[in-house]
């Protein structure tokens, strides 16, 4: 793969809107649940974690969409090879994790 194609910006925004709304609702819940007099200290860590989750999800989704856009431009036989390689890597990681657990 020499160059990644661009993703569809409108599709990305559409996908992320629900996630943004979900996170913002949780931020509102955290701030509302904080005790009077301790609103900041009672909610800032939870809000920080929620925003970190949104940042991670936004970036991962964008990168994955760009990769998917590029992979969809390949012929089916080339796409199949990449998929089987991904599956093999995933199985190897689980196998390695299993060994460390013992």
C-alpha positions in Angstrom: 0.0 0.0 0.0 1.8 3.1 -1.2 -0.7 5.8 -0.3 -3.9 6.0 1.8 -7.0 7.4 0.2 -9.0 9.9 2.0 -12.2 9.0 3.9 -15.7 10.4 3.4 -15.8 13.4 5.8 -19.6 13.5 6.0 -19.8 9.8 6.7 -17.2 10.2 9.5 -19.1 13.1 11.0 -22.4 11.1 10.9 -20.7 8.1 12.6 -19.3 10.3 15.4 -22.4 12.3 16.1 -24.0 9.6 18.2 -20.7 9.0 20.0 -20.4 12.7 20.8 -23.9 12.9 22.0 -23.4 9.8 24.3 -20.3 11.3 25.8 -21.8 14.8 26.3 -24.8 13.2 28.1 -22.4 11.4 30.4 -20.5 14.7 31.0 -23.8 16.4 31.9 -24.6 13.5 34.3 -21.2 13.7 36.0 -21.4 17.4 36.5 -25.1 17.2 37.8 -24.2 14.3 40.1 -21.3 16.3 41.7 -22.1 17.6 45.2 -22.8 21.3 45.6 -19.7 23.1 46.6 -17.5 20.4 45.0 -18.7 20.5 41.4 -15.3 20.7 39.9 -13.5 18.3 42.2 -16.5 16.0 42.2 -16.7 15.6 38.4 -13.5 16.7 36.7 -11.8 13.3 36.6 -14.8 11.6 35.2 -15.2 14.3 32.6 -11.5 14.1 31.8 -11.8 10.3 31.2 -14.9 10.7 29.1 -13.2 13.3 26.9 -10.1 11.1 26.6 -12.4 8.2 25.4 -14.0 10.5 22.9 -10.6 11.7 21.6 -9.4 8.1 21.2 -12.6 6.9 19.5 -12.6 9.9 17.2 -9.0 9.3 16.1 -9.3 5.5 15.8 -12.5 5.8 13.8 -11.0 8.4 11.4 -7.8 6.3 10.9 -9.8 3.1 10.4 -12.1 4.8 7.9 -9.2 6.0 5.9 -7.7 2.5 5.9 -11.0 1.0 4.9 -11.4 3.5 2.1 -8.0 2.5 0.7 -8.6 -1.3 1.1 -12.0 -1.1 -0.7 -10.1 0.2 -3.8 -8.1 -3.0 -4.1 -9.4 -6.1 -6.0 -11.2 -8.7 -3.9 -8.3 -11.1 -4.0 -5.9 -8.6 -2.6 -8.4 -7.6 0.1 -8.8 -11.2 1.1 -5.1 -11.6 1.6 -5.0 -8.6 4.0 -7.9 -9.9 5.9 -6.4 -13.3 6.5 -3.1 -11.7 7.6 -5.1 -9.6 10.1 -6.8 -12.7 11.5 -3.5 -14.5 11.9 -2.0 -11.6 13.8 -5.0 -11.5 16.1 -4.8 -15.2 16.8 -1.0 -14.9 17.5 -1.6 -12.1 20.0 -4.2 -14.1 21.9 -1.9 -17.1 21.9 0.9 -15.0 23.3 -1.4 -13.5 26.0 -2.5 -17.0 26.9 1.1 -18.0 27.6 1.7 -15.0 29.8 -1.4 -15.8 31.9 0.1 -19.1 33.1 
